Amino acid sequence: MLLAVIVVMGLLAGAAIHTSLPVFLTASAAIAAWLLTFAAREHLARTRTARSGLARAHRN
């Protein structure tokens, strides 16, 4: 597993080195935006689940 991760990281780093800086920065910004959106959605889903669980426990 560790070897596979190292190989994939090497391939990604090699691809990043061969692209121009504007392309690299644009791709990095897009990935960062996607990760932030995903994290926000997960946080909201956990908050809703916790609130509904607390409401159910409070009713009983």
PDB file of N, H, CA, C and O in Angstrom:
ATOM      1  N   MET A   1       0.835  -1.196   0.000  1.00  0.00           N
ATOM      2  CA  MET A   1       0.000   0.000   0.000  1.00  0.00           C
ATOM      3  C   MET A   1       0.874   1.253   0.000  1.00  0.00           C
ATOM      4  O   MET A   1       0.627   2.195  -0.752  1.00  0.00           O
ATOM      5  N   LEU A   2       1.884   1.250   0.841  1.00  0.00           N
ATOM      6  H   LEU A   2       2.084   0.484   1.453  1.00  0.00           H
ATOM      7  CA  LEU A   2       2.777   2.412   0.915  1.00  0.00           C
ATOM      8  C   LEU A   2       3.491   2.631  -0.416  1.00  0.00           C
ATOM      9  O   LEU A   2       3.656   3.769  -0.856  1.00  0.00           O
ATOM     10  N   LEU A   3       3.904   1.560  -1.046  1.00  0.00           N
ATOM     11  H   LEU A   3       3.770   0.636  -0.689  1.00  0.00           H
ATOM     12  CA  LEU A   3       4.571   1.682  -2.338  1.00  0.00           C
ATOM     13  C   LEU A   3       3.636   2.291  -3.383  1.00  0.00           C
ATOM     14  O   LEU A   3       4.058   3.128  -4.181  1.00  0.00           O
ATOM     15  N   ALA A   4       2.378   1.875  -3.380  1.00  0.00           N
ATOM     16  H   ALA A   4       2.035   1.195  -2.731  1.00  0.00           H
ATOM     17  CA  ALA A   4       1.411   2.420  -4.332  1.00  0.00           C
ATOM     18  C   ALA A   4       1.214   3.915  -4.100  1.00  0.00           C
ATOM     19  O   ALA A   4       1.130   4.685  -5.056  1.00  0.00           O
ATOM     20  N   VAL A   5       1.140   4.323  -2.848  1.00  0.00           N
ATOM     21  H   VAL A   5       1.208   3.697  -2.072  1.00  0.00           H
ATOM     22  CA  VAL A   5       0.974   5.749  -2.530  1.00  0.00           C
ATOM     23  C   VAL A   5       2.181   6.546  -3.007  1.00  0.00           C
ATOM     24  O   VAL A   5       2.030   7.630  -3.570  1.00  0.00           O
ATOM     25  N   ILE A   6       3.378   6.010  -2.783  1.00  0.00           N
ATOM     26  H   ILE A   6       3.501   5.129  -2.326  1.00  0.00           H
ATOM     27  CA  ILE A   6       4.598   6.701  -3.211  1.00  0.00           C
ATOM     28  C   ILE A   6       4.646   6.821  -4.730  1.00  0.00           C
ATOM     29  O   ILE A   6       5.033   7.865  -5.256  1.00  0.00           O
ATOM     30  N   VAL A   7       4.261   5.773  -5.431  1.00  0.00           N
ATOM     31  H   VAL A   7       3.948   4.925  -5.004  1.00  0.00           H
ATOM     32  CA  VAL A   7       4.267   5.802  -6.898  1.00  0.00           C
ATOM     33  C   VAL A   7       3.262   6.832  -7.415  1.00  0.00           C
ATOM     34  O   VAL A   7       3.576   7.616  -8.311  1.00  0.00           O
ATOM     35  N   VAL A   8       2.064   6.827  -6.852  1.00  0.00           N
ATOM     36  H   VAL A   8       1.809   6.190  -6.125  1.00  0.00           H
ATOM     37  CA  VAL A   8       1.044   7.786  -7.296  1.00  0.00           C
ATOM     38  C   VAL A   8       1.488   9.213  -6.999  1.00  0.00           C
ATOM     39  O   VAL A   8       1.306  10.095  -7.838  1.00  0.00           O
ATOM     40  N   MET A   9       2.061   9.456  -5.839  1.00  0.00           N
ATOM     41  H   MET A   9       2.209   8.739  -5.158  1.00  0.00           H
ATOM     42  CA  MET A   9       2.547  10.792  -5.508  1.00  0.00           C
ATOM     43  C   MET A   9       3.660  11.219  -6.468  1.00  0.00           C
ATOM     44  O   MET A   9       3.725  12.383  -6.864  1.00  0.00           O
ATOM     45  N   GLY A  10       4.519  10.295  -6.836  1.00  0.00           N
ATOM     46  H   GLY A  10       4.466   9.349  -6.515  1.00  0.00           H
ATOM     47  CA  GLY A  10       5.572  10.593  -7.802  1.00  0.00           C
ATOM     48  C   GLY A  10       5.007  10.955  -9.161  1.00  0.00           C
ATOM     49  O   GLY A  10       5.495  11.877  -9.815  1.00  0.00           O
ATOM     50  N   LEU A  11       3.981  10.233  -9.589  1.00  0.00           N
ATOM     51  H   LEU A  11       3.585   9.484  -9.057  1.00  0.00           H
ATOM     52  CA  LEU A  11       3.351  10.543 -10.873  1.00  0.00           C
ATOM     53  C   LEU A  11       2.682  11.919 -10.845  1.00  0.00           C
ATOM     54  O   LEU A  11       2.794  12.684 -11.802  1.00  0.00           O
ATOM     55  N   LEU A  12       1.996  12.228  -9.762  1.00  0.00           N
ATOM     56  H   LEU A  12       1.905  11.607  -8.984  1.00  0.00           H
ATOM     57  CA  LEU A  12       1.339  13.533  -9.654  1.00  0.00           C
ATOM     58  C   LEU A  12       2.349  14.671  -9.575  1.00  0.00           C
ATOM     59  O   LEU A  12       2.155  15.720 -10.189  1.00  0.00           O
ATOM     60  N   ALA A  13       3.420  14.466  -8.826  1.00  0.00           N
ATOM     61  H   ALA A  13       3.578  13.614  -8.328  1.00  0.00           H
ATOM     62  CA  ALA A  13       4.449  15.502  -8.731  1.00  0.00           C
ATOM     63  C   ALA A  13       5.120  15.705 -10.086  1.00  0.00           C
ATOM     64  O   ALA A  13       5.406  16.838 -10.471  1.00  0.00           O
ATOM     65  N   GLY A  14       5.368  14.632 -10.802  1.00  0.00           N
ATOM     66  H   GLY A  14       5.136  13.711 -10.490  1.00  0.00           H
ATOM     67  CA  GLY A  14       5.964  14.738 -12.131  1.00  0.00           C
ATOM     68  C   GLY A  14       5.056  15.464 -13.106  1.00  0.00           C
ATOM     69  O   GLY A  14       5.519  16.259 -13.923  1.00  0.00           O
ATOM     70  N   ALA A  15       3.763  15.189 -13.020  1.00  0.00           N
ATOM     71  H   ALA A  15       3.386  14.543 -12.356  1.00  0.00           H
ATOM     72  CA  ALA A  15       2.813  15.883 -13.893  1.00  0.00           C
ATOM     73  C   ALA A  15       2.742  17.363 -13.541  1.00  0.00           C
ATOM     74  O   ALA A  15       2.623  18.205 -14.430  1.00  0.00           O
ATOM     75  N   ALA A  16       2.814  17.684 -12.261  1.00  0.00           N
ATOM     76  H   ALA A  16       2.911  16.999 -11.538  1.00  0.00           H
ATOM     77  CA  ALA A  16       2.757  19.087 -11.834  1.00  0.00           C
ATOM     78  C   ALA A  16       3.990  19.851 -12.301  1.00  0.00           C
ATOM     79  O   ALA A  16       3.897  21.028 -12.651  1.00  0.00           O
ATOM     80  N   ILE A  17       5.128  19.196 -12.308  1.00  0.00           N
ATOM     81  H   ILE A  17       5.204  18.240 -12.023  1.00  0.00           H
ATOM     82  CA  ILE A  17       6.368  19.857 -12.728  1.00  0.00           C
ATOM     83  C   ILE A  17       6.325  20.200 -14.219  1.00  0.00           C
ATOM     84  O   ILE A  17       6.890  21.211 -14.636  1.00  0.00           O
ATOM     85  N   HIS A  18       5.666  19.378 -15.012  1.00  0.00           N
ATOM     86  H   HIS A  18       5.207  18.557 -14.673  1.00  0.00           H
ATOM     87  CA  HIS A  18       5.657  19.573 -16.462  1.00  0.00           C
ATOM     88  C   HIS A  18       4.546  20.491 -16.952  1.00  0.00           C
ATOM     89  O   HIS A  18       4.455  20.756 -18.150  1.00  0.00           O
ATOM     90  N   THR A  19       3.710  20.975 -16.062  1.00  0.00           N
ATOM     91  H   THR A  19       3.784  20.760 -15.089  1.00  0.00           H
ATOM     92  CA  THR A  19       2.673  21.917 -16.485  1.00  0.00           C
ATOM     93  C   THR A  19       3.158  23.339 -16.231  1.00  0.00           C
ATOM     94  O   THR A  19       4.106  23.559 -15.478  1.00  0.00           O
ATOM     95  N   SER A  20       2.504  24.287 -16.861  1.00  0.00           N
ATOM     96  H   SER A  20       1.733  24.108 -17.473  1.00  0.00           H
ATOM     97  CA  SER A  20       2.871  25.686 -16.629  1.00  0.00           C
ATOM     98  C   SER A  20       2.297  26.139 -15.282  1.00  0.00           C
ATOM     99  O   SER A  20       1.375  25.518 -14.752  1.00  0.00           O
ATOM    100  N   LEU A  21       2.837  27.198 -14.750  1.00  0.00           N
ATOM    101  H   LEU A  21       3.586  27.702 -15.181  1.00  0.00           H
ATOM    102  CA  LEU A  21       2.411  27.694 -13.441  1.00  0.00           C
ATOM    103  C   LEU A  21       0.937  28.096 -13.425  1.00  0.00           C
ATOM    104  O   LEU A  21       0.239  27.747 -12.472  1.00  0.00           O
ATOM    105  N   PRO A  22       0.427  28.811 -14.431  1.00  0.00           N
ATOM    106  CA  PRO A  22      -1.002  29.153 -14.389  1.00  0.00           C
ATOM    107  C   PRO A  22      -1.921  27.926 -14.389  1.00  0.00           C
ATOM    108  O   PRO A  22      -2.940  27.916 -13.698  1.00  0.00           O
ATOM    109  N   VAL A  23      -1.568  26.901 -15.154  1.00  0.00           N
ATOM    110  H   VAL A  23      -0.740  26.909 -15.715  1.00  0.00           H
ATOM    111  CA  VAL A  23      -2.374  25.674 -15.186  1.00  0.00           C
ATOM    112  C   VAL A  23      -2.311  24.986 -13.832  1.00  0.00           C
ATOM    113  O   VAL A  23      -3.333  24.523 -13.325  1.00  0.00           O
ATOM    114  N   PHE A  24      -1.140  24.913 -13.246  1.00  0.00           N
ATOM    115  H   PHE A  24      -0.309  25.289 -13.657  1.00  0.00           H
ATOM    116  CA  PHE A  24      -0.959  24.286 -11.945  1.00  0.00           C
ATOM    117  C   PHE A  24      -1.756  25.028 -10.867  1.00  0.00           C
ATOM    118  O   PHE A  24      -2.420  24.397 -10.044  1.00  0.00           O
ATOM    119  N   LEU A  25      -1.692  26.358 -10.870  1.00  0.00           N
ATOM    120  H   LEU A  25      -1.153  26.870 -11.538  1.00  0.00           H
ATOM    121  CA  LEU A  25      -2.407  27.138  -9.861  1.00  0.00           C
ATOM    122  C   LEU A  25      -3.925  27.034 -10.040  1.00  0.00           C
ATOM    123  O   LEU A  25      -4.667  26.976  -9.060  1.00  0.00           O
ATOM    124  N   THR A  26      -4.379  27.011 -11.288  1.00  0.00           N
ATOM    125  H   THR A  26      -3.776  27.058 -12.085  1.00  0.00           H
ATOM    126  CA  THR A  26      -5.810  26.861 -11.550  1.00  0.00           C
ATOM    127  C   THR A  26      -6.308  25.500 -11.073  1.00  0.00           C
ATOM    128  O   THR A  26      -7.350  25.408 -10.423  1.00  0.00           O
ATOM    129  N   ALA A  27      -5.571  24.454 -11.394  1.00  0.00           N
ATOM    130  H   ALA A  27      -4.725  24.529 -11.922  1.00  0.00           H
ATOM    131  CA  ALA A  27      -5.950  23.111 -10.953  1.00  0.00           C
ATOM    132  C   ALA A  27      -5.918  23.010  -9.432  1.00  0.00           C
ATOM    133  O   ALA A  27      -6.796  22.391  -8.831  1.00  0.00           O
ATOM    134  N   SER A  28      -4.910  23.613  -8.810  1.00  0.00           N
ATOM    135  H   SER A  28      -4.196  24.115  -9.298  1.00  0.00           H
ATOM    136  CA  SER A  28      -4.818  23.589  -7.350  1.00  0.00           C
ATOM    137  C   SER A  28      -5.987  24.324  -6.709  1.00  0.00           C
ATOM    138  O   SER A  28      -6.532  23.865  -5.706  1.00  0.00           O
ATOM    139  N   ALA A  29      -6.372  25.449  -7.273  1.00  0.00           N
ATOM    140  H   ALA A  29      -5.929  25.823  -8.088  1.00  0.00           H
ATOM    141  CA  ALA A  29      -7.505  26.206  -6.737  1.00  0.00           C
ATOM    142  C   ALA A  29      -8.810  25.422  -6.899  1.00  0.00           C
ATOM    143  O   ALA A  29      -9.656  25.428  -6.004  1.00  0.00           O
ATOM    144  N   ALA A  30      -8.970  24.757  -8.028  1.00  0.00           N
ATOM    145  H   ALA A  30      -8.283  24.753  -8.755  1.00  0.00           H
ATOM    146  CA  ALA A  30     -10.179  23.960  -8.252  1.00  0.00           C
ATOM    147  C   ALA A  30     -10.263  22.801  -7.258  1.00  0.00           C
ATOM    148  O   ALA A  30     -11.334  22.525  -6.716  1.00  0.00           O
ATOM    149  N   ILE A  31      -9.159  22.134  -7.020  1.00  0.00           N
ATOM    150  H   ILE A  31      -8.289  22.358  -7.459  1.00  0.00           H
ATOM    151  CA  ILE A  31      -9.140  21.026  -6.069  1.00  0.00           C
ATOM    152  C   ILE A  31      -9.411  21.534  -4.658  1.00  0.00           C
ATOM    153  O   ILE A  31     -10.162  20.909  -3.909  1.00  0.00           O
ATOM    154  N   ALA A  32      -8.810  22.657  -4.293  1.00  0.00           N
ATOM    155  H   ALA A  32      -8.200  23.164  -4.901  1.00  0.00           H
ATOM    156  CA  ALA A  32      -9.027  23.232  -2.962  1.00  0.00           C
ATOM    157  C   ALA A  32     -10.493  23.628  -2.773  1.00  0.00           C
ATOM    158  O   ALA A  32     -11.060  23.408  -1.702  1.00  0.00           O
ATOM    159  N   ALA A  33     -11.105  24.210  -3.800  1.00  0.00           N
ATOM    160  H   ALA A  33     -10.644  24.389  -4.670  1.00  0.00           H
ATOM    161  CA  ALA A  33     -12.516  24.587  -3.712  1.00  0.00           C
ATOM    162  C   ALA A  33     -13.404  23.362  -3.551  1.00  0.00           C
ATOM    163  O   ALA A  33     -14.356  23.377  -2.770  1.00  0.00           O
ATOM    164  N   TRP A  34     -13.093  22.303  -4.289  1.00  0.00           N
ATOM    165  H   TRP A  34     -12.320  22.291  -4.924  1.00  0.00           H
ATOM    166  CA  TRP A  34     -13.867  21.073  -4.171  1.00  0.00           C
ATOM    167  C   TRP A  34     -13.733  20.483  -2.775  1.00  0.00           C
ATOM    168  O   TRP A  34     -14.727  20.050  -2.193  1.00  0.00           O
ATOM    169  N   LEU A  35     -12.527  20.460  -2.230  1.00  0.00           N
ATOM    170  H   LEU A  35     -11.719  20.813  -2.703  1.00  0.00           H
ATOM    171  CA  LEU A  35     -12.322  19.915  -0.892  1.00  0.00           C
ATOM    172  C   LEU A  35     -13.030  20.749   0.175  1.00  0.00           C
ATOM    173  O   LEU A  35     -13.603  20.194   1.112  1.00  0.00           O
ATOM    174  N   LEU A  36     -12.996  22.064   0.044  1.00  0.00           N
ATOM    175  H   LEU A  36     -12.529  22.515  -0.717  1.00  0.00           H
ATOM    176  CA  LEU A  36     -13.696  22.926   1.004  1.00  0.00           C
ATOM    177  C   LEU A  36     -15.211  22.723   0.923  1.00  0.00           C
ATOM    178  O   LEU A  36     -15.889  22.693   1.950  1.00  0.00           O
ATOM    179  N   THR A  37     -15.736  22.584  -0.285  1.00  0.00           N
ATOM    180  H   THR A  37     -15.185  22.608  -1.119  1.00  0.00           H
ATOM    181  CA  THR A  37     -17.165  22.325  -0.454  1.00  0.00           C
ATOM    182  C   THR A  37     -17.547  20.991   0.162  1.00  0.00           C
ATOM    183  O   THR A  37     -18.565  20.887   0.846  1.00  0.00           O
ATOM    184  N   PHE A  38     -16.745  19.983  -0.075  1.00  0.00           N
ATOM    185  H   PHE A  38     -15.918  20.068  -0.631  1.00  0.00           H
ATOM    186  CA  PHE A  38     -17.006  18.661   0.488  1.00  0.00           C
ATOM    187  C   PHE A  38     -16.970  18.710   2.012  1.00  0.00           C
ATOM    188  O   PHE A  38     -17.838  18.134   2.669  1.00  0.00           O
ATOM    189  N   ALA A  39     -15.979  19.388   2.580  1.00  0.00           N
ATOM    190  H   ALA A  39     -15.274  19.856   2.046  1.00  0.00           H
ATOM    191  CA  ALA A  39     -15.868  19.490   4.039  1.00  0.00           C
ATOM    192  C   ALA A  39     -17.057  20.228   4.633  1.00  0.00           C
ATOM    193  O   ALA A  39     -17.572  19.832   5.679  1.00  0.00           O
ATOM    194  N   ALA A  40     -17.495  21.288   3.984  1.00  0.00           N
ATOM    195  H   ALA A  40     -17.077  21.609   3.135  1.00  0.00           H
ATOM    196  CA  ALA A  40     -18.648  22.044   4.483  1.00  0.00           C
ATOM    197  C   ALA A  40     -19.913  21.197   4.438  1.00  0.00           C
ATOM    198  O   ALA A  40     -20.705  21.223   5.380  1.00  0.00           O
ATOM    199  N   ARG A  41     -20.112  20.453   3.365  1.00  0.00           N
ATOM    200  H   ARG A  41     -19.468  20.432   2.600  1.00  0.00           H
ATOM    201  CA  ARG A  41     -21.293  19.591   3.265  1.00  0.00           C
ATOM    202  C   ARG A  41     -21.270  18.497   4.321  1.00  0.00           C
ATOM    203  O   ARG A  41     -22.302  18.198   4.922  1.00  0.00           O
ATOM    204  N   GLU A  42     -20.118  17.900   4.554  1.00  0.00           N
ATOM    205  H   GLU A  42     -19.279  18.143   4.066  1.00  0.00           H
ATOM    206  CA  GLU A  42     -20.004  16.875   5.585  1.00  0.00           C
ATOM    207  C   GLU A  42     -20.278  17.453   6.969  1.00  0.00           C
ATOM    208  O   GLU A  42     -20.953  16.828   7.787  1.00  0.00           O
ATOM    209  N   HIS A  43     -19.757  18.643   7.225  1.00  0.00           N
ATOM    210  H   HIS A  43     -19.209  19.152   6.561  1.00  0.00           H
ATOM    211  CA  HIS A  43     -19.972  19.286   8.516  1.00  0.00           C
ATOM    212  C   HIS A  43     -21.458  19.564   8.731  1.00  0.00           C
ATOM    213  O   HIS A  43     -21.987  19.312   9.813  1.00  0.00           O
ATOM    214  N   LEU A  44     -22.128  20.079   7.710  1.00  0.00           N
ATOM    215  H   LEU A  44     -21.698  20.284   6.831  1.00  0.00           H
ATOM    216  CA  LEU A  44     -23.561  20.347   7.827  1.00  0.00           C
ATOM    217  C   LEU A  44     -24.358  19.060   8.032  1.00  0.00           C
ATOM    218  O   LEU A  44     -25.305  19.036   8.818  1.00  0.00           O
ATOM    219  N   ALA A  45     -23.987  18.007   7.341  1.00  0.00           N
ATOM    220  H   ALA A  45     -23.218  18.026   6.703  1.00  0.00           H
ATOM    221  CA  ALA A  45     -24.695  16.734   7.486  1.00  0.00           C
ATOM    222  C   ALA A  45     -24.515  16.181   8.897  1.00  0.00           C
ATOM    223  O   ALA A  45     -25.470  15.676   9.488  1.00  0.00           O
ATOM    224  N   ARG A  46     -23.310  16.269   9.441  1.00  0.00           N
ATOM    225  H   ARG A  46     -22.535  16.678   8.961  1.00  0.00           H
ATOM    226  CA  ARG A  46     -23.084  15.787  10.817  1.00  0.00           C
ATOM    227  C   ARG A  46     -23.824  16.645  11.828  1.00  0.00           C
ATOM    228  O   ARG A  46     -24.346  16.131  12.818  1.00  0.00           O
ATOM    229  N   THR A  47     -23.873  17.946  11.588  1.00  0.00           N
ATOM    230  H   THR A  47     -23.449  18.364  10.785  1.00  0.00           H
ATOM    231  CA  THR A  47     -24.578  18.840  12.504  1.00  0.00           C
ATOM    232  C   THR A  47     -26.067  18.531  12.493  1.00  0.00           C
ATOM    233  O   THR A  47     -26.699  18.485  13.548  1.00  0.00           O
ATOM    234  N   ARG A  48     -26.634  18.319  11.306  1.00  0.00           N
ATOM    235  H   ARG A  48     -26.120  18.356  10.449  1.00  0.00           H
ATOM    236  CA  ARG A  48     -28.059  17.975  11.214  1.00  0.00           C
ATOM    237  C   ARG A  48     -28.348  16.652  11.900  1.00  0.00           C
ATOM    238  O   ARG A  48     -29.351  16.527  12.602  1.00  0.00           O
ATOM    239  N   THR A  49     -27.486  15.663  11.707  1.00  0.00           N
ATOM    240  H   THR A  49     -26.671  15.765  11.136  1.00  0.00           H
ATOM    241  CA  THR A  49     -27.679  14.358  12.324  1.00  0.00           C
ATOM    242  C   THR A  49     -27.609  14.471  13.841  1.00  0.00           C
ATOM    243  O   THR A  49     -28.417  13.871  14.551  1.00  0.00           O
ATOM    244  N   ALA A  50     -26.650  15.235  14.335  1.00  0.00           N
ATOM    245  H   ALA A  50     -25.994  15.723  13.759  1.00  0.00           H
ATOM    246  CA  ALA A  50     -26.510  15.395  15.782  1.00  0.00           C
ATOM    247  C   ALA A  50     -27.720  16.128  16.350  1.00  0.00           C
ATOM    248  O   ALA A  50     -28.218  15.767  17.416  1.00  0.00           O
ATOM    249  N   ARG A  51     -28.188  17.138  15.659  1.00  0.00           N
ATOM    250  H   ARG A  51     -27.783  17.431  14.793  1.00  0.00           H
ATOM    251  CA  ARG A  51     -29.356  17.883  16.149  1.00  0.00           C
ATOM    252  C   ARG A  51     -30.599  17.017  16.161  1.00  0.00           C
ATOM    253  O   ARG A  51     -31.371  17.063  17.119  1.00  0.00           O
ATOM    254  N   SER A  52     -30.810  16.232  15.124  1.00  0.00           N
ATOM    255  H   SER A  52     -30.183  16.194  14.346  1.00  0.00           H
ATOM    256  CA  SER A  52     -32.005  15.384  15.095  1.00  0.00           C
ATOM    257  C   SER A  52     -31.915  14.301  16.162  1.00  0.00           C
ATOM    258  O   SER A  52     -32.934  13.917  16.735  1.00  0.00           O
ATOM    259  N   GLY A  53     -30.717  13.805  16.436  1.00  0.00           N
ATOM    260  H   GLY A  53     -29.889  14.116  15.970  1.00  0.00           H
ATOM    261  CA  GLY A  53     -30.532  12.822  17.505  1.00  0.00           C
ATOM    262  C   GLY A  53     -30.806  13.413  18.875  1.00  0.00           C
ATOM    263  O   GLY A  53     -31.411  12.760  19.726  1.00  0.00           O
ATOM    264  N   LEU A  54     -30.360  14.659  19.097  1.00  0.00           N
ATOM    265  H   LEU A  54     -29.869  15.189  18.406  1.00  0.00           H
ATOM    266  CA  LEU A  54     -30.624  15.332  20.354  1.00  0.00           C
ATOM    267  C   LEU A  54     -32.113  15.614  20.527  1.00  0.00           C
ATOM    268  O   LEU A  54     -32.651  15.488  21.627  1.00  0.00           O
ATOM    269  N   ALA A  55     -32.770  15.992  19.447  1.00  0.00           N
ATOM    270  H   ALA A  55     -32.333  16.094  18.553  1.00  0.00           H
ATOM    271  CA  ALA A  55     -34.207  16.277  19.518  1.00  0.00           C
ATOM    272  C   ALA A  55     -34.977  15.008  19.855  1.00  0.00           C
ATOM    273  O   ALA A  55     -35.904  15.047  20.663  1.00  0.00           O
ATOM    274  N   ARG A  56     -34.606  13.887  19.249  1.00  0.00           N
ATOM    275  H   ARG A  56     -33.852  13.856  18.593  1.00  0.00           H
ATOM    276  CA  ARG A  56     -35.271  12.617  19.560  1.00  0.00           C
ATOM    277  C   ARG A  56     -35.045  12.201  20.996  1.00  0.00           C
ATOM    278  O   ARG A  56     -35.968  11.729  21.660  1.00  0.00           O
ATOM    279  N   ALA A  57     -33.813  12.373  21.491  1.00  0.00           N
ATOM    280  H   ALA A  57     -33.063  12.757  20.953  1.00  0.00           H
ATOM    281  CA  ALA A  57     -33.492  11.988  22.861  1.00  0.00           C
ATOM    282  C   ALA A  57     -34.221  12.891  23.849  1.00  0.00           C
ATOM    283  O   ALA A  57     -34.627  12.444  24.922  1.00  0.00           O
ATOM    284  N   HIS A  58     -34.384  14.146  23.491  1.00  0.00           N
ATOM    285  H   HIS A  58     -34.053  14.509  22.619  1.00  0.00           H
ATOM    286  CA  HIS A  58     -35.053  15.098  24.375  1.00  0.00           C
ATOM    287  C   HIS A  58     -36.553  14.789  24.482  1.00  0.00           C
ATOM    288  O   HIS A  58     -37.147  14.963  25.545  1.00  0.00           O
ATOM    289  N   ARG A  59     -37.165  14.328  23.377  1.00  0.00           N
ATOM    290  H   ARG A  59     -36.682  14.187  22.513  1.00  0.00           H
ATOM    291  CA  ARG A  59     -38.595  14.012  23.378  1.00  0.00           C
ATOM    292  C   ARG A  59     -38.900  12.815  24.264  1.00  0.00           C
ATOM    293  O   ARG A  59     -39.973  12.743  24.862  1.00  0.00           O
ATOM    294  N   ASN A  60     -37.969  11.882  24.353  1.00  0.00           N
ATOM    295  H   ASN A  60     -37.097  11.941  23.867  1.00  0.00           H
ATOM    296  CA  ASN A  60     -38.236  10.653  25.138  1.00  0.00           C
ATOM    297  C   ASN A  60     -38.043  10.917  26.554  1.00  0.00           C
ATOM    298  O   ASN A  60     -38.217  10.020  27.379  1.00  0.00           O
TER     299      ASN A  60
END
